Amino acid sequence: MVFVGDASMSPYEVMVPGGSVEHVNEEAGSVWLERITRTYPHAVWLNPGGATALGLFGIDHHHSAGCFSQRMFPITIEGLEGAMKELVR
């Protein structure tokens, strides 16, 4: 599983039920992210902002990054190589 997109979400968007754009979801986004990482343990996230945009994927302010821990990669040649290595690990 490969996610592609900006991971700089506010804590509210990830941690609060209904906090995302769909407002009707009874579960927080973090619940869904945890399900995904349990189901697909090698899932990766390609983030166009890269590590710099997230303050080295600072988990304190970017909870989506925390759910993917060391499996978030910038969209660069090196990032794509790292993501592919993770996927086949």
PyMOL Python script that loads the backbone (N, CA, C, O; Angstrom):
from pymol import cmd

cmd.read_pdbstr("""\
ATOM      1  N   MET A   1       0.860  -1.163   0.000  1.00  0.00           N
ATOM      2  CA  MET A   1       0.000   0.000   0.000  1.00  0.00           C
ATOM      3  C   MET A   1       0.904   1.223   0.000  1.00  0.00           C
ATOM      4  O   MET A   1       1.824   1.338   0.810  1.00  0.00           O
ATOM      5  N   VAL A   2       0.624   2.130  -0.922  1.00  0.00           N
ATOM      6  CA  VAL A   2       1.397   3.358  -1.036  1.00  0.00           C
ATOM      7  C   VAL A   2       0.438   4.542  -0.964  1.00  0.00           C
ATOM      8  O   VAL A   2      -0.490   4.653  -1.764  1.00  0.00           O
ATOM      9  N   PHE A   3       0.673   5.416  -0.002  1.00  0.00           N
ATOM     10  CA  PHE A   3      -0.073   6.672   0.093  1.00  0.00           C
ATOM     11  C   PHE A   3       0.772   7.748  -0.548  1.00  0.00           C
ATOM     12  O   PHE A   3       1.992   7.768  -0.386  1.00  0.00           O
ATOM     13  N   VAL A   4       0.134   8.634  -1.270  1.00  0.00           N
ATOM     14  CA  VAL A   4       0.829   9.770  -1.863  1.00  0.00           C
ATOM     15  C   VAL A   4       0.033  11.005  -1.504  1.00  0.00           C
ATOM     16  O   VAL A   4      -1.140  11.118  -1.858  1.00  0.00           O
ATOM     17  N   GLY A   5       0.660  11.928  -0.806  1.00  0.00           N
ATOM     18  CA  GLY A   5      -0.036  13.155  -0.466  1.00  0.00           C
ATOM     19  C   GLY A   5       0.584  13.880   0.702  1.00  0.00           C
ATOM     20  O   GLY A   5       1.433  13.342   1.413  1.00  0.00           O
ATOM     21  N   ASP A   6       0.158  15.079   0.883  1.00  0.00           N
ATOM     22  CA  ASP A   6       0.653  15.931   1.958  1.00  0.00           C
ATOM     23  C   ASP A   6       0.199  15.379   3.306  1.00  0.00           C
ATOM     24  O   ASP A   6      -0.991  15.167   3.534  1.00  0.00           O
ATOM     25  N   ALA A   7       1.146  15.155   4.175  1.00  0.00           N
ATOM     26  CA  ALA A   7       0.827  14.583   5.483  1.00  0.00           C
ATOM     27  C   ALA A   7       0.789  15.626   6.591  1.00  0.00           C
ATOM     28  O   ALA A   7       0.676  15.272   7.765  1.00  0.00           O
ATOM     29  N   SER A   8       0.880  16.890   6.244  1.00  0.00           N
ATOM     30  CA  SER A   8       0.871  17.908   7.291  1.00  0.00           C
ATOM     31  C   SER A   8      -0.563  18.289   7.650  1.00  0.00           C
ATOM     32  O   SER A   8      -1.104  19.293   7.187  1.00  0.00           O
ATOM     33  N   MET A   9      -1.150  17.447   8.493  1.00  0.00           N
ATOM     34  CA  MET A   9      -2.514  17.666   8.957  1.00  0.00           C
ATOM     35  C   MET A   9      -2.472  18.149  10.406  1.00  0.00           C
ATOM     36  O   MET A   9      -1.532  17.852  11.143  1.00  0.00           O
ATOM     37  N   SER A  10      -3.471  18.873  10.793  1.00  0.00           N
ATOM     38  CA  SER A  10      -3.529  19.309  12.180  1.00  0.00           C
ATOM     39  C   SER A  10      -3.911  18.123  13.069  1.00  0.00           C
ATOM     40  O   SER A  10      -4.521  17.165  12.594  1.00  0.00           O
ATOM     41  N   PRO A  11      -3.560  18.182  14.347  1.00  0.00           N
ATOM     42  CA  PRO A  11      -3.965  17.097  15.253  1.00  0.00           C
ATOM     43  C   PRO A  11      -5.473  16.862  15.228  1.00  0.00           C
ATOM     44  O   PRO A  11      -5.925  15.723  15.340  1.00  0.00           O
ATOM     45  N   TYR A  12      -6.248  17.926  15.084  1.00  0.00           N
ATOM     46  CA  TYR A  12      -7.707  17.815  15.047  1.00  0.00           C
ATOM     47  C   TYR A  12      -8.158  16.934  13.895  1.00  0.00           C
ATOM     48  O   TYR A  12      -9.073  16.126  14.055  1.00  0.00           O
ATOM     49  N   GLU A  13      -7.523  17.081  12.729  1.00  0.00           N
ATOM     50  CA  GLU A  13      -7.925  16.319  11.551  1.00  0.00           C
ATOM     51  C   GLU A  13      -7.700  14.822  11.723  1.00  0.00           C
ATOM     52  O   GLU A  13      -8.424  14.014  11.142  1.00  0.00           O
ATOM     53  N   VAL A  14      -6.708  14.454  12.512  1.00  0.00           N
ATOM     54  CA  VAL A  14      -6.341  13.049  12.650  1.00  0.00           C
ATOM     55  C   VAL A  14      -6.867  12.421  13.939  1.00  0.00           C
ATOM     56  O   VAL A  14      -7.223  11.243  13.953  1.00  0.00           O
ATOM     57  N   MET A  15      -6.916  13.185  15.001  1.00  0.00           N
ATOM     58  CA  MET A  15      -7.185  12.611  16.322  1.00  0.00           C
ATOM     59  C   MET A  15      -8.633  12.705  16.785  1.00  0.00           C
ATOM     60  O   MET A  15      -9.009  12.045  17.754  1.00  0.00           O
ATOM     61  N   VAL A  16      -9.453  13.511  16.114  1.00  0.00           N
ATOM     62  CA  VAL A  16     -10.820  13.748  16.578  1.00  0.00           C
ATOM     63  C   VAL A  16     -11.825  13.086  15.626  1.00  0.00           C
ATOM     64  O   VAL A  16     -11.746  13.290  14.414  1.00  0.00           O
ATOM     65  N   PRO A  17     -12.762  12.300  16.154  1.00  0.00           N
ATOM     66  CA  PRO A  17     -13.808  11.746  15.283  1.00  0.00           C
ATOM     67  C   PRO A  17     -14.538  12.881  14.565  1.00  0.00           C
ATOM     68  O   PRO A  17     -14.928  13.867  15.190  1.00  0.00           O
ATOM     69  N   GLY A  18     -14.719  12.740  13.271  1.00  0.00           N
ATOM     70  CA  GLY A  18     -15.384  13.779  12.485  1.00  0.00           C
ATOM     71  C   GLY A  18     -14.503  14.977  12.209  1.00  0.00           C
ATOM     72  O   GLY A  18     -14.980  15.968  11.655  1.00  0.00           O
ATOM     73  N   GLY A  19     -13.227  14.920  12.578  1.00  0.00           N
ATOM     74  CA  GLY A  19     -12.346  16.068  12.430  1.00  0.00           C
ATOM     75  C   GLY A  19     -11.837  16.297  11.026  1.00  0.00           C
ATOM     76  O   GLY A  19     -11.276  17.353  10.735  1.00  0.00           O
ATOM     77  N   SER A  20     -12.019  15.346  10.171  1.00  0.00           N
ATOM     78  CA  SER A  20     -11.538  15.489   8.800  1.00  0.00           C
ATOM     79  C   SER A  20     -12.591  16.181   7.951  1.00  0.00           C
ATOM     80  O   SER A  20     -13.573  16.711   8.472  1.00  0.00           O
ATOM     81  N   VAL A  21     -12.384  16.173   6.659  1.00  0.00           N
ATOM     82  CA  VAL A  21     -13.309  16.854   5.754  1.00  0.00           C
ATOM     83  C   VAL A  21     -14.654  16.170   5.650  1.00  0.00           C
ATOM     84  O   VAL A  21     -15.626  16.776   5.199  1.00  0.00           O
ATOM     85  N   GLU A  22     -14.726  14.900   6.066  1.00  0.00           N
ATOM     86  CA  GLU A  22     -16.002  14.196   5.917  1.00  0.00           C
ATOM     87  C   GLU A  22     -16.935  14.392   7.112  1.00  0.00           C
ATOM     88  O   GLU A  22     -18.101  14.010   7.011  1.00  0.00           O
ATOM     89  N   HIS A  23     -16.514  14.938   8.189  1.00  0.00           N
ATOM     90  CA  HIS A  23     -17.289  15.307   9.376  1.00  0.00           C
ATOM     91  C   HIS A  23     -18.328  14.298   9.863  1.00  0.00           C
ATOM     92  O   HIS A  23     -18.866  14.481  10.955  1.00  0.00           O
ATOM     93  N   VAL A  24     -18.630  13.262   9.119  1.00  0.00           N
ATOM     94  CA  VAL A  24     -19.643  12.300   9.547  1.00  0.00           C
ATOM     95  C   VAL A  24     -19.021  10.992  10.038  1.00  0.00           C
ATOM     96  O   VAL A  24     -19.729  10.108  10.519  1.00  0.00           O
ATOM     97  N   ASN A  25     -17.705  10.870   9.918  1.00  0.00           N
ATOM     98  CA  ASN A  25     -17.041   9.650  10.344  1.00  0.00           C
ATOM     99  C   ASN A  25     -17.007   9.594  11.867  1.00  0.00           C
ATOM    100  O   ASN A  25     -16.518  10.519  12.514  1.00  0.00           O
ATOM    101  N   GLU A  26     -17.520   8.521  12.434  1.00  0.00           N
ATOM    102  CA  GLU A  26     -17.589   8.386  13.887  1.00  0.00           C
ATOM    103  C   GLU A  26     -16.249   8.003  14.507  1.00  0.00           C
ATOM    104  O   GLU A  26     -16.103   8.021  15.729  1.00  0.00           O
ATOM    105  N   GLU A  27     -15.271   7.656  13.672  1.00  0.00           N
ATOM    106  CA  GLU A  27     -13.954   7.283  14.179  1.00  0.00           C
ATOM    107  C   GLU A  27     -12.918   8.308  13.724  1.00  0.00           C
ATOM    108  O   GLU A  27     -13.025   8.891  12.645  1.00  0.00           O
ATOM    109  N   ALA A  28     -11.928   8.509  14.563  1.00  0.00           N
ATOM    110  CA  ALA A  28     -10.851   9.430  14.224  1.00  0.00           C
ATOM    111  C   ALA A  28     -10.002   8.853  13.096  1.00  0.00           C
ATOM    112  O   ALA A  28      -9.935   7.635  12.927  1.00  0.00           O
ATOM    113  N   GLY A  29      -9.367   9.707  12.338  1.00  0.00           N
ATOM    114  CA  GLY A  29      -8.493   9.271  11.257  1.00  0.00           C
ATOM    115  C   GLY A  29      -7.360   8.387  11.747  1.00  0.00           C
ATOM    116  O   GLY A  29      -6.929   7.484  11.029  1.00  0.00           O
ATOM    117  N   SER A  30      -6.868   8.631  12.961  1.00  0.00           N
ATOM    118  CA  SER A  30      -5.777   7.815  13.496  1.00  0.00           C
ATOM    119  C   SER A  30      -6.184   6.350  13.634  1.00  0.00           C
ATOM    120  O   SER A  30      -5.348   5.459  13.486  1.00  0.00           O
ATOM    121  N   VAL A  31      -7.454   6.096  13.914  1.00  0.00           N
ATOM    122  CA  VAL A  31      -7.951   4.719  14.004  1.00  0.00           C
ATOM    123  C   VAL A  31      -7.806   4.040  12.647  1.00  0.00           C
ATOM    124  O   VAL A  31      -7.383   2.887  12.560  1.00  0.00           O
ATOM    125  N   TRP A  32      -8.157   4.758  11.602  1.00  0.00           N
ATOM    126  CA  TRP A  32      -8.046   4.204  10.250  1.00  0.00           C
ATOM    127  C   TRP A  32      -6.579   4.003   9.860  1.00  0.00           C
ATOM    128  O   TRP A  32      -6.232   2.985   9.261  1.00  0.00           O
ATOM    129  N   LEU A  33      -5.728   4.959  10.195  1.00  0.00           N
ATOM    130  CA  LEU A  33      -4.306   4.819   9.870  1.00  0.00           C
ATOM    131  C   LEU A  33      -3.689   3.629  10.600  1.00  0.00           C
ATOM    132  O   LEU A  33      -2.870   2.908  10.030  1.00  0.00           O
ATOM    133  N   GLU A  34      -4.076   3.421  11.846  1.00  0.00           N
ATOM    134  CA  GLU A  34      -3.572   2.264  12.593  1.00  0.00           C
ATOM    135  C   GLU A  34      -4.060   0.956  11.969  1.00  0.00           C
ATOM    136  O   GLU A  34      -3.301  -0.010  11.888  1.00  0.00           O
ATOM    137  N   ARG A  35      -5.302   0.917  11.533  1.00  0.00           N
ATOM    138  CA  ARG A  35      -5.819  -0.282  10.856  1.00  0.00           C
ATOM    139  C   ARG A  35      -5.013  -0.592   9.599  1.00  0.00           C
ATOM    140  O   ARG A  35      -4.664  -1.741   9.329  1.00  0.00           O
ATOM    141  N   ILE A  36      -4.733   0.448   8.852  1.00  0.00           N
ATOM    142  CA  ILE A  36      -3.981   0.270   7.606  1.00  0.00           C
ATOM    143  C   ILE A  36      -2.584  -0.264   7.897  1.00  0.00           C
ATOM    144  O   ILE A  36      -2.129  -1.199   7.238  1.00  0.00           O
ATOM    145  N   THR A  37      -1.897   0.324   8.885  1.00  0.00           N
ATOM    146  CA  THR A  37      -0.537  -0.131   9.167  1.00  0.00           C
ATOM    147  C   THR A  37      -0.512  -1.531   9.771  1.00  0.00           C
ATOM    148  O   THR A  37       0.476  -2.249   9.620  1.00  0.00           O
ATOM    149  N   ARG A  38      -1.581  -1.925  10.449  1.00  0.00           N
ATOM    150  CA  ARG A  38      -1.663  -3.317  10.942  1.00  0.00           C
ATOM    151  C   ARG A  38      -1.918  -4.284   9.798  1.00  0.00           C
ATOM    152  O   ARG A  38      -1.322  -5.360   9.741  1.00  0.00           O
ATOM    153  N   THR A  39      -2.800  -3.901   8.891  1.00  0.00           N
ATOM    154  CA  THR A  39      -3.152  -4.755   7.758  1.00  0.00           C
ATOM    155  C   THR A  39      -2.029  -4.829   6.730  1.00  0.00           C
ATOM    156  O   THR A  39      -1.754  -5.890   6.169  1.00  0.00           O
ATOM    157  N   TYR A  40      -1.390  -3.698   6.494  1.00  0.00           N
ATOM    158  CA  TYR A  40      -0.287  -3.605   5.528  1.00  0.00           C
ATOM    159  C   TYR A  40       0.950  -3.109   6.264  1.00  0.00           C
ATOM    160  O   TYR A  40       1.253  -1.917   6.213  1.00  0.00           O
ATOM    161  N   PRO A  41       1.668  -3.993   6.947  1.00  0.00           N
ATOM    162  CA  PRO A  41       2.782  -3.570   7.798  1.00  0.00           C
ATOM    163  C   PRO A  41       3.933  -2.899   7.053  1.00  0.00           C
ATOM    164  O   PRO A  41       4.776  -2.263   7.684  1.00  0.00           O
ATOM    165  N   HIS A  42       3.988  -3.023   5.740  1.00  0.00           N
ATOM    166  CA  HIS A  42       5.054  -2.362   4.986  1.00  0.00           C
ATOM    167  C   HIS A  42       4.538  -1.166   4.201  1.00  0.00           C
ATOM    168  O   HIS A  42       5.235  -0.658   3.322  1.00  0.00           O
ATOM    169  N   ALA A  43       3.330  -0.711   4.505  1.00  0.00           N
ATOM    170  CA  ALA A  43       2.767   0.449   3.808  1.00  0.00           C
ATOM    171  C   ALA A  43       3.706   1.639   3.950  1.00  0.00           C
ATOM    172  O   ALA A  43       4.357   1.817   4.979  1.00  0.00           O
ATOM    173  N   VAL A  44       3.765   2.444   2.907  1.00  0.00           N
ATOM    174  CA  VAL A  44       4.609   3.635   2.922  1.00  0.00           C
ATOM    175  C   VAL A  44       3.784   4.846   2.523  1.00  0.00           C
ATOM    176  O   VAL A  44       2.719   4.723   1.917  1.00  0.00           O
ATOM    177  N   TRP A  45       4.291   6.007   2.873  1.00  0.00           N
ATOM    178  CA  TRP A  45       3.634   7.262   2.532  1.00  0.00           C
ATOM    179  C   TRP A  45       4.655   8.132   1.818  1.00  0.00           C
ATOM    180  O   TRP A  45       5.702   8.450   2.381  1.00  0.00           O
ATOM    181  N   LEU A  46       4.360   8.518   0.581  1.00  0.00           N
ATOM    182  CA  LEU A  46       5.200   9.434  -0.169  1.00  0.00           C
ATOM    183  C   LEU A  46       4.643  10.832   0.027  1.00  0.00           C
ATOM    184  O   LEU A  46       3.512  11.127  -0.360  1.00  0.00           O
ATOM    185  N   ASN A  47       5.438  11.672   0.622  1.00  0.00           N
ATOM    186  CA  ASN A  47       4.995  13.007   1.000  1.00  0.00           C
ATOM    187  C   ASN A  47       5.705  14.049   0.135  1.00  0.00           C
ATOM    188  O   ASN A  47       6.932  14.136   0.171  1.00  0.00           O
ATOM    189  N   PRO A  48       4.960  14.839  -0.642  1.00  0.00           N
ATOM    190  CA  PRO A  48       5.606  15.822  -1.515  1.00  0.00           C
ATOM    191  C   PRO A  48       6.378  16.888  -0.752  1.00  0.00           C
ATOM    192  O   PRO A  48       7.315  17.474  -1.294  1.00  0.00           O
ATOM    193  N   GLY A  49       6.004  17.147   0.488  1.00  0.00           N
ATOM    194  CA  GLY A  49       6.719  18.144   1.278  1.00  0.00           C
ATOM    195  C   GLY A  49       8.040  17.630   1.813  1.00  0.00           C
ATOM    196  O   GLY A  49       8.919  18.422   2.153  1.00  0.00           O
ATOM    197  N   GLY A  50       8.192  16.334   1.891  1.00  0.00           N
ATOM    198  CA  GLY A  50       9.426  15.742   2.383  1.00  0.00           C
ATOM    199  C   GLY A  50       9.643  15.985   3.864  1.00  0.00           C
ATOM    200  O   GLY A  50       8.791  16.553   4.547  1.00  0.00           O
ATOM    201  N   ALA A  51      10.775  15.554   4.342  1.00  0.00           N
ATOM    202  CA  ALA A  51      11.098  15.645   5.764  1.00  0.00           C
ATOM    203  C   ALA A  51      11.177  17.084   6.237  1.00  0.00           C
ATOM    204  O   ALA A  51      10.799  17.380   7.371  1.00  0.00           O
ATOM    205  N   THR A  52      11.661  17.988   5.390  1.00  0.00           N
ATOM    206  CA  THR A  52      11.789  19.385   5.787  1.00  0.00           C
ATOM    207  C   THR A  52      10.437  19.995   6.098  1.00  0.00           C
ATOM    208  O   THR A  52      10.301  20.731   7.076  1.00  0.00           O
ATOM    209  N   ALA A  53       9.444  19.704   5.289  1.00  0.00           N
ATOM    210  CA  ALA A  53       8.107  20.278   5.485  1.00  0.00           C
ATOM    211  C   ALA A  53       7.479  19.819   6.787  1.00  0.00           C
ATOM    212  O   ALA A  53       6.643  20.526   7.350  1.00  0.00           O
ATOM    213  N   LEU A  54       7.860  18.665   7.270  1.00  0.00           N
ATOM    214  CA  LEU A  54       7.291  18.154   8.514  1.00  0.00           C
ATOM    215  C   LEU A  54       8.253  18.288   9.684  1.00  0.00           C
ATOM    216  O   LEU A  54       8.033  17.682  10.733  1.00  0.00           O
ATOM    217  N   GLY A  55       9.304  19.064   9.525  1.00  0.00           N
ATOM    218  CA  GLY A  55      10.274  19.170  10.606  1.00  0.00           C
ATOM    219  C   GLY A  55      10.826  17.789  10.930  1.00  0.00           C
ATOM    220  O   GLY A  55      10.770  17.337  12.073  1.00  0.00           O
ATOM    221  N   LEU A  56      11.361  17.124   9.906  1.00  0.00           N
ATOM    222  CA  LEU A  56      11.825  15.741  10.028  1.00  0.00           C
ATOM    223  C   LEU A  56      10.692  14.828  10.458  1.00  0.00           C
ATOM    224  O   LEU A  56      10.873  13.935  11.286  1.00  0.00           O
ATOM    225  N   PHE A  57       9.516  15.067   9.882  1.00  0.00           N
ATOM    226  CA  PHE A  57       8.310  14.309  10.190  1.00  0.00           C
ATOM    227  C   PHE A  57       7.996  14.392  11.673  1.00  0.00           C
ATOM    228  O   PHE A  57       7.678  13.390  12.313  1.00  0.00           O
ATOM    229  N   GLY A  58       8.087  15.599  12.207  1.00  0.00           N
ATOM    230  CA  GLY A  58       7.839  15.822  13.628  1.00  0.00           C
ATOM    231  C   GLY A  58       6.483  15.306  14.056  1.00  0.00           C
ATOM    232  O   GLY A  58       5.447  15.842  13.661  1.00  0.00           O
ATOM    233  N   ILE A  59       6.494  14.290  14.843  1.00  0.00           N
ATOM    234  CA  ILE A  59       5.276  13.615  15.270  1.00  0.00           C
ATOM    235  C   ILE A  59       4.443  14.522  16.175  1.00  0.00           C
ATOM    236  O   ILE A  59       3.224  14.365  16.241  1.00  0.00           O
ATOM    237  N   ASP A  60       5.076  15.465  16.874  1.00  0.00           N
ATOM    238  CA  ASP A  60       4.344  16.338  17.783  1.00  0.00           C
ATOM    239  C   ASP A  60       3.258  17.143  17.076  1.00  0.00           C
ATOM    240  O   ASP A  60       2.174  17.334  17.626  1.00  0.00           O
ATOM    241  N   HIS A  61       3.537  17.611  15.874  1.00  0.00           N
ATOM    242  CA  HIS A  61       2.598  18.489  15.192  1.00  0.00           C
ATOM    243  C   HIS A  61       1.967  17.866  13.963  1.00  0.00           C
ATOM    244  O   HIS A  61       1.058  18.451  13.373  1.00  0.00           O
ATOM    245  N   HIS A  62       2.420  16.712  13.571  1.00  0.00           N
ATOM    246  CA  HIS A  62       1.898  16.070  12.376  1.00  0.00           C
ATOM    247  C   HIS A  62       1.571  14.619  12.710  1.00  0.00           C
ATOM    248  O   HIS A  62       2.380  13.720  12.480  1.00  0.00           O
ATOM    249  N   HIS A  63       0.401  14.406  13.243  1.00  0.00           N
ATOM    250  CA  HIS A  63       0.013  13.092  13.751  1.00  0.00           C
ATOM    251  C   HIS A  63      -0.080  12.026  12.670  1.00  0.00           C
ATOM    252  O   HIS A  63       0.100  10.841  12.953  1.00  0.00           O
ATOM    253  N   SER A  64      -0.355  12.427  11.450  1.00  0.00           N
ATOM    254  CA  SER A  64      -0.374  11.435  10.372  1.00  0.00           C
ATOM    255  C   SER A  64       1.020  10.856  10.180  1.00  0.00           C
ATOM    256  O   SER A  64       1.170   9.674   9.869  1.00  0.00           O
ATOM    257  N   ALA A  65       2.039  11.691  10.365  1.00  0.00           N
ATOM    258  CA  ALA A  65       3.413  11.202  10.243  1.00  0.00           C
ATOM    259  C   ALA A  65       3.731  10.214  11.352  1.00  0.00           C
ATOM    260  O   ALA A  65       4.450   9.240  11.131  1.00  0.00           O
ATOM    261  N   GLY A  66       3.202  10.455  12.538  1.00  0.00           N
ATOM    262  CA  GLY A  66       3.442   9.545  13.655  1.00  0.00           C
ATOM    263  C   GLY A  66       2.905   8.154  13.397  1.00  0.00           C
ATOM    264  O   GLY A  66       3.499   7.164  13.823  1.00  0.00           O
ATOM    265  N   CYS A  67       1.801   8.078  12.714  1.00  0.00           N
ATOM    266  CA  CYS A  67       1.218   6.770  12.408  1.00  0.00           C
ATOM    267  C   CYS A  67       2.077   5.971  11.444  1.00  0.00           C
ATOM    268  O   CYS A  67       2.018   4.742  11.420  1.00  0.00           O
ATOM    269  N   PHE A  68       2.874   6.671  10.650  1.00  0.00           N
ATOM    270  CA  PHE A  68       3.718   5.985   9.687  1.00  0.00           C
ATOM    271  C   PHE A  68       5.187   5.972  10.096  1.00  0.00           C
ATOM    272  O   PHE A  68       6.016   5.377   9.408  1.00  0.00           O
ATOM    273  N   SER A  69       5.508   6.611  11.188  1.00  0.00           N
ATOM    274  CA  SER A  69       6.830   6.551  11.793  1.00  0.00           C
ATOM    275  C   SER A  69       7.940   6.638  10.751  1.00  0.00           C
ATOM    276  O   SER A  69       8.095   7.665  10.091  1.00  0.00           O
ATOM    277  N   GLN A  70       8.693   5.588  10.605  1.00  0.00           N
ATOM    278  CA  GLN A  70       9.840   5.576   9.693  1.00  0.00           C
ATOM    279  C   GLN A  70       9.462   5.173   8.273  1.00  0.00           C
ATOM    280  O   GLN A  70      10.343   4.887   7.462  1.00  0.00           O
ATOM    281  N   ARG A  71       8.189   5.144   7.961  1.00  0.00           N
ATOM    282  CA  ARG A  71       7.749   4.700   6.637  1.00  0.00           C
ATOM    283  C   ARG A  71       7.218   5.835   5.780  1.00  0.00           C
ATOM    284  O   ARG A  71       6.483   5.605   4.820  1.00  0.00           O
ATOM    285  N   MET A  72       7.593   7.071   6.129  1.00  0.00           N
ATOM    286  CA  MET A  72       7.207   8.219   5.331  1.00  0.00           C
ATOM    287  C   MET A  72       8.442   8.719   4.603  1.00  0.00           C
ATOM    288  O   MET A  72       9.501   8.911   5.202  1.00  0.00           O
ATOM    289  N   PHE A  73       8.291   8.925   3.301  1.00  0.00           N
ATOM    290  CA  PHE A  73       9.424   9.274   2.465  1.00  0.00           C
ATOM    291  C   PHE A  73       9.087  10.485   1.601  1.00  0.00           C
ATOM    292  O   PHE A  73       7.945  10.659   1.176  1.00  0.00           O
ATOM    293  N   PRO A  74      10.100  11.325   1.343  1.00  0.00           N
ATOM    294  CA  PRO A  74       9.863  12.454   0.436  1.00  0.00           C
ATOM    295  C   PRO A  74       9.768  11.960  -1.006  1.00  0.00           C
ATOM    296  O   PRO A  74      10.271  10.887  -1.337  1.00  0.00           O
ATOM    297  N   ILE A  75       9.125  12.743  -1.850  1.00  0.00           N
ATOM    298  CA  ILE A  75       9.048  12.373  -3.262  1.00  0.00           C
ATOM    299  C   ILE A  75      10.306  12.915  -3.942  1.00  0.00           C
ATOM    300  O   ILE A  75      10.306  13.975  -4.568  1.00  0.00           O
ATOM    301  N   THR A  76      11.355  12.148  -3.789  1.00  0.00           N
ATOM    302  CA  THR A  76      12.643  12.392  -4.423  1.00  0.00           C
ATOM    303  C   THR A  76      13.133  11.038  -4.911  1.00  0.00           C
ATOM    304  O   THR A  76      12.537  10.011  -4.585  1.00  0.00           O
ATOM    305  N   ILE A  77      14.190  11.022  -5.675  1.00  0.00           N
ATOM    306  CA  ILE A  77      14.749   9.743  -6.118  1.00  0.00           C
ATOM    307  C   ILE A  77      15.144   8.908  -4.895  1.00  0.00           C
ATOM    308  O   ILE A  77      14.841   7.717  -4.830  1.00  0.00           O
ATOM    309  N   GLU A  78      15.817   9.531  -3.935  1.00  0.00           N
ATOM    310  CA  GLU A  78      16.231   8.810  -2.734  1.00  0.00           C
ATOM    311  C   GLU A  78      15.032   8.339  -1.921  1.00  0.00           C
ATOM    312  O   GLU A  78      15.031   7.232  -1.383  1.00  0.00           O
ATOM    313  N   GLY A  79      14.014   9.187  -1.838  1.00  0.00           N
ATOM    314  CA  GLY A  79      12.805   8.824  -1.110  1.00  0.00           C
ATOM    315  C   GLY A  79      12.080   7.654  -1.759  1.00  0.00           C
ATOM    316  O   GLY A  79      11.622   6.743  -1.071  1.00  0.00           O
ATOM    317  N   LEU A  80      11.978   7.680  -3.077  1.00  0.00           N
ATOM    318  CA  LEU A  80      11.339   6.578  -3.795  1.00  0.00           C
ATOM    319  C   LEU A  80      12.126   5.281  -3.620  1.00  0.00           C
ATOM    320  O   LEU A  80      11.534   4.214  -3.461  1.00  0.00           O
ATOM    321  N   GLU A  81      13.450   5.368  -3.648  1.00  0.00           N
ATOM    322  CA  GLU A  81      14.277   4.179  -3.435  1.00  0.00           C
ATOM    323  C   GLU A  81      14.048   3.623  -2.026  1.00  0.00           C
ATOM    324  O   GLU A  81      13.905   2.413  -1.849  1.00  0.00           O
ATOM    325  N   GLY A  82      14.013   4.504  -1.032  1.00  0.00           N
ATOM    326  CA  GLY A  82      13.766   4.061   0.348  1.00  0.00           C
ATOM    327  C   GLY A  82      12.399   3.433   0.511  1.00  0.00           C
ATOM    328  O   GLY A  82      12.254   2.428   1.205  1.00  0.00           O
ATOM    329  N   ALA A  83      11.398   4.017  -0.123  1.00  0.00           N
ATOM    330  CA  ALA A  83      10.034   3.487  -0.048  1.00  0.00           C
ATOM    331  C   ALA A  83       9.957   2.094  -0.679  1.00  0.00           C
ATOM    332  O   ALA A  83       9.314   1.194  -0.137  1.00  0.00           O
ATOM    333  N   MET A  84      10.610   1.928  -1.813  1.00  0.00           N
ATOM    334  CA  MET A  84      10.569   0.634  -2.502  1.00  0.00           C
ATOM    335  C   MET A  84      11.282  -0.441  -1.661  1.00  0.00           C
ATOM    336  O   MET A  84      10.844  -1.591  -1.610  1.00  0.00           O
ATOM    337  N   LYS A  85      12.374  -0.054  -1.010  1.00  0.00           N
ATOM    338  CA  LYS A  85      13.072  -0.997  -0.122  1.00  0.00           C
ATOM    339  C   LYS A  85      12.162  -1.416   1.029  1.00  0.00           C
ATOM    340  O   LYS A  85      12.152  -2.584   1.418  1.00  0.00           O
ATOM    341  N   GLU A  86      11.409  -0.485   1.565  1.00  0.00           N
ATOM    342  CA  GLU A  86      10.486  -0.784   2.663  1.00  0.00           C
ATOM    343  C   GLU A  86       9.371  -1.707   2.180  1.00  0.00           C
ATOM    344  O   GLU A  86       8.981  -2.630   2.896  1.00  0.00           O
ATOM    345  N   LEU A  87       8.862  -1.474   0.996  1.00  0.00           N
ATOM    346  CA  LEU A  87       7.770  -2.284   0.473  1.00  0.00           C
ATOM    347  C   LEU A  87       8.162  -3.752   0.264  1.00  0.00           C
ATOM    348  O   LEU A  87       7.334  -4.648   0.431  1.00  0.00           O
ATOM    349  N   VAL A  88       9.410  -3.990  -0.097  1.00  0.00           N
ATOM    350  CA  VAL A  88       9.837  -5.365  -0.352  1.00  0.00           C
ATOM    351  C   VAL A  88      10.524  -6.008   0.847  1.00  0.00           C
ATOM    352  O   VAL A  88      10.956  -7.158   0.773  1.00  0.00           O
ATOM    353  N   ARG A  89      10.624  -5.284   1.935  1.00  0.00           N
ATOM    354  CA  ARG A  89      11.288  -5.798   3.144  1.00  0.00           C
ATOM    355  C   ARG A  89      10.553  -6.965   3.701  1.00  0.00           C
ATOM    356  O   ARG A  89      10.965  -7.526   4.716  1.00  0.00           O
TER     357      ARG A  89
END
""", "prot")
cmd.dss("prot")
cmd.show_as("cartoon", "prot")
cmd.util.cbc("prot")
cmd.orient("prot")
